[in-house]
């Protein structure tokens, strides 16, 4: 599936993303979605509901600085893993490592 080097890079980058997400303040769009997550609906005026539903997973983390965005960070990281699996037969191992560092 993934090489040991790719796994280490993914784990290290996930830890960095967790730390950054913990200390950076919520941006206006994130705060807007965060308000939505406290009042879930099937859809919103101009956006689909999934982002609010995703941020609902962060409600237990509200008291830990900005950890409320950790579920979104995890899903974004899982998307990167899916891309790596998809590109396994297209890119060489060296190119996949470069892909990891560039994303």
ZIKA-V666889 format. One record per pair of residues at least 6 apart in sequence whose C-alpha atoms are under 7 Angstrom apart, sorted by the first residue. I is the first residue (numbers start at 1). J is the second residue. Records with the same first field share a line. If there is no record, write none. Layout:
I=J, J
This chain:
1=85
6=97
18=70
21=66, 67, 69
22=65, 66, 67
23=65, 66
25=66
33=51, 52
34=52, 55
36=52
37=52, 53, 55, 56
40=52, 53
41=49
42=49
43=49
54=71, 72
55=68, 69, 71, 72
57=71
58=68, 69, 70, 71
59=68
61=67, 68
62=68
84=96
